[in-house]
């Protein structure tokens, strides 16, 4: 019989070095509208799971999908505008 042991010490031994950098935190902050829109979409889909989707559920999901697409478009436009040389956007 082999024993199952935890590796808790090995995982937490490097916990101080696993903190996100300032650049990673900034990237998360820039992507937060997309993350929140994705959460809203998942919420709308979960609501419609346990029953036959009504017209209201379908509208809620369509609106949430549009918000996700709009947030992703905004993020892509900001990212593309920031990377163009000469400040042209």
C-alpha positions as CSV (number, residue, x, y, z in Angstrom):
1,X,0.0,0.0,0.0
2,X,1.4,3.4,-1.0
3,X,0.7,6.4,1.2
4,X,-0.7,9.6,-0.1
5,X,1.2,12.6,1.2
6,X,0.6,16.3,0.7
7,X,3.1,18.6,-1.0
8,X,1.8,21.6,0.9
9,X,5.3,22.6,2.1
10,X,6.7,22.4,-1.4
11,X,3.9,24.5,-2.8
12,X,3.9,27.2,-0.1
13,X,7.7,27.4,0.1
14,X,7.8,29.7,-2.9
15,X,4.6,31.6,-2.1
16,X,6.5,34.9,-1.6
17,X,7.9,34.7,-5.1
18,X,4.6,33.9,-6.8
19,X,3.1,37.4,-6.3
20,X,2.0,39.1,-9.6
21,X,4.2,41.8,-10.9
22,X,3.0,45.4,-11.4
23,X,2.9,44.7,-15.2
24,X,0.7,41.7,-14.7
25,X,-1.6,43.6,-12.4
26,X,-1.9,46.4,-15.0
27,X,-2.8,43.8,-17.7
28,X,-5.5,42.4,-15.5
29,X,-6.8,45.8,-14.8
30,X,-6.9,46.6,-18.6
31,X,-8.8,43.3,-19.2
32,X,-11.2,43.7,-16.3
33,X,-14.1,45.0,-18.5
34,X,-13.8,41.8,-20.7
35,X,-13.6,39.6,-17.6
36,X,-16.7,41.2,-16.2
37,X,-18.6,40.9,-19.5
38,X,-17.7,37.2,-19.7
39,X,-19.0,36.7,-16.2
40,X,-22.3,38.4,-17.1
41,X,-22.5,36.1,-20.1
42,X,-21.9,33.0,-18.1
43,X,-24.5,34.1,-15.5
44,X,-27.1,34.6,-18.2
45,X,-26.3,31.2,-19.6
46,X,-26.5,29.6,-16.2
47,X,-29.9,31.2,-15.6
48,X,-31.3,29.6,-18.8
49,X,-29.9,26.1,-18.0
50,X,-32.5,24.7,-15.7
51,X,-35.5,25.7,-17.7
52,X,-36.7,26.2,-21.2
53,X,-35.2,29.5,-22.3
54,X,-37.8,32.2,-22.6
55,X,-37.6,35.2,-24.9
56,X,-36.3,37.2,-22.0
57,X,-33.5,34.7,-21.4
58,X,-32.6,34.8,-25.1
59,X,-32.5,38.6,-25.0
60,X,-30.4,38.5,-21.9
61,X,-27.9,36.2,-23.5
62,X,-27.8,38.2,-26.7
63,X,-27.1,41.4,-24.8
64,X,-24.4,39.7,-22.7
65,X,-22.8,38.4,-25.9
66,X,-22.8,41.9,-27.4
67,X,-21.3,43.3,-24.3
68,X,-18.5,40.7,-24.5
69,X,-17.8,41.5,-28.1
70,X,-17.8,45.2,-27.4
71,X,-15.4,44.9,-24.5
72,X,-13.1,42.7,-26.5
73,X,-13.2,45.2,-29.4
74,X,-12.4,48.0,-27.1
75,X,-9.5,46.1,-25.6
76,X,-8.1,45.2,-29.0
77,X,-8.4,48.8,-30.2
78,X,-6.6,50.1,-27.1
79,X,-3.9,47.4,-27.5
80,X,-3.4,48.1,-31.2
81,X,-3.4,51.9,-30.7
82,X,-0.8,51.7,-27.9
83,X,1.5,49.6,-30.0
84,X,1.6,51.7,-33.2
85,X,4.8,53.7,-33.7
86,X,4.5,57.5,-33.9
87,X,1.3,57.6,-31.9
88,X,-0.9,57.0,-34.9
89,X,-4.1,55.3,-33.9
